[in-house]
Amino acid sequence: MGRVLGDLVAPRRCAACDELLAGRALLCATCATTVERYEGAGEPAAFGLYGGAIAQALRRLKYGNRPDLGPILGMLLRDHVLGRLSGPAVEVVVPVPVPKGRLVERGYNQASLLAAPLVGPLGARFAPLALWRAEGVKQAALGRDERMVNLRGALKVRRPLEVQQRHVLLVDDVSTTGATIEACTSVLIGAGARSVRAIVVARTESGPRDAAEIGCGRMDGT
């Protein structure tokens, strides 16, 4: 694992604990030992399990005003997860949106920062504004059923021409219950996307439903 993480162009300090790094690495040697790769099947594809240093780095990205960590963590997806995607070539990369109020407060959408490094290797278009999300209750405090209720009607495709008749890759930071990516996938398919696959940095061990459980290969879970 240390070699995997050390192959990345990364900040001078550990993304999880800020220890000064001697060379090219995402995490210090101690933090790297806490990373568990995700080996499960189904979607979304993920780099690791949500926990340890990966969870800490994602929390810092999302809540700690560390947008610099977004592209670095996105390289984990680029270098170690993209090759596991199956199906037709991706034509459009779409990040999961955040409500406008949260975007203004935070100053960035962490999913967009994660998604940007994927566009070039895929030869795809980047559509960071394709999806829109209304203000609402924060998802982190809710269970799966509550999340689905909260999301119903809160998402829409703002720029349908960017996704119509195209194979879409949906990108987010963490997959927990499966509600957010499933809801995003539903509206993208409804707007005319030919297919939707999903990719995240980390999944919880329980994970979302896989494609077989959902019953449709285009309805990817998160």
N, C-alpha and C positions, 0 to 999 in steps of 0.2 A: 504493500500500500504506500509506503514511503516513497518508492520509486515512481509510482503512478502520479502522486501528488507533486513530487519534485520535478517532474518533466514540464510543468506549466510555467509560463511567464507570470509572475505573481508579485504582490507587494513585498516591500523589504521587511515587513513584520507579519507575523502569523495572523491569518484572518480571524482566528478564534480568540487568541489571548494577547496578541500584540508583542510577543517575544521577537526580538531582532533575529532575522534569518541570515545565515551565513551565505546562502546561495539562492538559486531559483527554486522556490517552493511556495505552496499555498499555505501550508501549516508547518509548525515546528514539529520536531520528531516526537515529542510527547503527545501533542494533540492528534497527530496523524495516526497514532495507535488506537484512537477511539473511533475511527471511521469504519463503518461496516458497509460494504458494497451491497446494493440491492440485486438479488439473483432471481427474483420472482418473475413469473410470466404475466401476461396481460398488460393492459395500458392503464396509466401512462408509463412509458419507459422512464427509468430513474437511475441516477448515479448511485445513490446510497440510501440507507435507512435513515430516518429522521432521528438523530440523537448525537450525542458527543459533540465533537468539534464542528461537524457539518451543521448541526442545529444551531450552535452558537454563532457560526459565521452568517447563517441565514437570518437569525434574529438581529444581528448587528446591521446587516444590509437593510432589513425591513424597518426596524424600529430605532436603530442607533445612528442614523444619519451617516451611513457609510456607502454612498452610491458607488464608490471606487471598487467595492467588492463585487458588484453586479457582473461586469465583464469578465472578471477573474473566475467567478463561479460558473459563468456561462461557458468558459473554456472546458470545464468538466463535462458539460453536455456535448460540446463540439468534439472533444477528443475521445470520449469514452462511452457515449451513449448513442450518438447519431448512427453509428455503424450497426446498431441493433434494431433499427427501424426496418420494418418490412412493408411491402406494398409499393404503390406507384411513387414516382419521384415527387418530392414536395415542391409545390409551385409558389406558395405563399406562407410566410411565417407570421403568426398572429399572437401577440402576448395577451394573457388574461388581463382585462382592464381593472382599474380601481376607481371608486367613485371620485367625482371631481373634487369634493371637499378634502378627501384624504390625499389626493394628488397635490392639491395646493399646499396642504399642511406639510407633506413629506418632501415635495419638490421633485419627485420622480416616481415612475412606476417601476418597481423592482423587476417585474416580469419582462418589461421592455429591455432593461439593461442585460438581463440574462439571455434574451432572445437574439440580441444584435450580433454576437459572434457566430451564430448559426447560419446567417443569411448567405454569406460568401461561399462557404463550403458546399452549401446546398444549391447554389446558383438560383436562389429563389428571390422573390420580391419580399420586402419588409412592409407590413401593414400595421403599424403600432396603434392606429386610430380606427381600425376596422370595427372594433367592438366598443360599445358604450355601456356603462353600468350606473344605475341610479344610486342615490344615497340610500343608506339603510343600516340595519343592525350589523355590527361587525360579526363576520362569520366565525371567528375563532372561539366565541363563547357558545356556539350552538352545536347540537347534534345533527346527524345527517338529515332526518325528516324536517327539522326546523330550518336547516340551511336551504332545503329545496323550497319550502314555503317562502322563505326570505328572498330567494332568488327569482321566484315566479314573477315574471313581468318586469324584473329589474334589469334585465339584459336585453340588448338589441344590437343588430348589425347596423352600424351607422353608415358604412360605406359598402353596400352590397356588391358594387361592381368590382371591388378588389378581391372578392372571394367566389363570385359566381362561376360555376363550371371549372373550379380549380381544386387541386388537392392541397389541403391546408395542414400546417403543423401548428398546434396550439402549445404555448409555453407558459409555465408557471413555476413558482419557487417550490412549493410543498403540496403534496397530495395527502389528504387525511381521509375524509369520508367519501369523496368522489363527487360531491354535489356540484362544486363550482365548474369543473371541467365538463361534467355531463351537461350542465345547463348551457355552457358556452357552445358545446358541440351541437346541442339541439337547435340553437338559434342560427348557427352557421349553416347547418344542413337545411334548415328552413329557408335560409336566404339564397340557397342554390349551390353551396359548396358540394363538390363531387365526393369528397371524403374528408374526414378529420382524424388526425392522429395527435397524440399528446405526449409531452415530455416535461419532466420536472427534475429538479436537482435531488429532491429527497421524497420518499414515501414513508408513511408510518408503517409499522410492522403489520398491523391489521390490514392496512391498505384499503383502497376502494374496490369496488366490484370490477372484475375483469370483463373483457369483451363478451365472453361466452355467457356470463351471468346476466349481462345487460340484454343480450339477445340480438345484438346488431353490431357488426364489426366497425361501423362508423360512429357508434355512440361510445366514445372513449370515456373512461371514468377518471375522476379525480377526487 
